[in-house]
Amino acid sequence: QVQLVESGGGLVQAGGSLRLSCAASGRTFSTYAMGWFRQAPGKEREFVAAIRWSGGDTRYADSVKGRFTISRDNAKNTVYLQMNSLQPEDTAVYYCARGPLISIATIGYNYWGQGTQVTVSS
């Protein structure tokens, strides 16, 4: 049974920073790609960032490129999303996900966390 648990969300002012963490259960964490997605009220879930199993390949949505950084620590079974220069439009529930290959599509991931709320005030 794979479990993904996100943490680190909260309320922050525009221009501020947050670091999200996603802790994964299981002994094969290091062999899977990990992704971050977000969903704002009334909108579809959208891709934010993804990282290959080795950490050597990353992808970002254009809207977060240069502001967000995805990283992973395979020894800790954890993936991170460092979010800087946050803006009100970044407000959403953020989800981490696990998949066999790095992907920007939700269909590319077969395990999902419960999500953590990020709210950016103006």
Steps between C-alpha positions, in 0.01 A plus 500: 500500500650828387425809705596855418463765770546867420588767754622857512201685365358808662420867468766734366507855368574573137873491439555246775627144491391156608657157474271205450605148588359168391597193697450169327469154643653198333847373431509585130459878520828559319384316188198722427442845363324749725282791408325798656161615378257761628130563484332833564127526577293452188801407289650179374805347658810635328863398474754693706829309500644150461827326565650180366589217735867598496432868546695577186202612293236749605202664332306813592182670395572833332305679772744390772827478310770703674297522824446138604759225540430130531752271666510159662689316769477130422662409830207666678231392253404864468441744217496875553357803327670826589268785406634854487346830391154360564207681344125487573450295184712225658223441752384140469510158656835346411528127438801277461484192284707197407537351157720267299644772277533876516187656355311829492163325472283382788447171317871431537467451877326217680540598865393831651520670835210669677628849429608801701343844479710796393341842531677815383354830612545822307 
